[in-house]
Amino acid sequence: MIHYRKLLNEVGPLGRRIASLVGIMALLCSCAHREGPRFLNGSGDAGRFIVEQAVLRGAEPITSRGLPAVSSSWTYATDDSGVIVRMSKADYPVVEALLLRAFGTPKLGPVDGADGRRIGAYQLTPKGAALQFARDTRWTQVIVVREPNEREIAADFLRSLR
């Protein structure tokens, strides 16, 4: 069993910041509307869409050739901070393989939780753009968040002082 607190301590301050940003962004995205984020049906290869969204937010893939296709049905929601992509939980192995090929070794994980979840995260840019990928009992989910702006960085710093 992996203990997330121990793992976060091992990845250092930058890894903790990535994990915090991804968690905060997931929470904000899920609270964007009363019923949660408004998901739209995606079309085509979800893997290609994920890589494109990461590149739009500053990622530099190590390759974009020969990536496995994620061709099952998928949905996505966007807001000012980023994008959430959801697919069947059965798509997780292909999504993880795609991300490992496109972006290399993640900054965090992927690790298995005692509750059956599997999670990993990439730092896409030095200033905090991130990509989190996960599987739980319902679906596979990828969240790509942009770099925080100066106001958000200042607010995060002030919160850390409390």
GIGI-V624073 format. One line per field, one symbol per residue. psi: psi as a letter, one per 20 degrees, with the letter a starting at -180 (. if undefined). A space follows every 10 residues. Layout:
# GIGI-V624073
psi = ???
This chain:
# GIGI-V624073
psi = ppohggghhh iahghhgggg gggghggggi jhqgjaqopq prqbohgggg gghgghjiqn qhqjqkpqqn jrqqrqqqah hbqppprqhi ighggggggg ghibpqhpbq qprhjiqpqr qqohqhjjqr ppqqpaigrp ppppqrqqrh ghgghgghhh i.
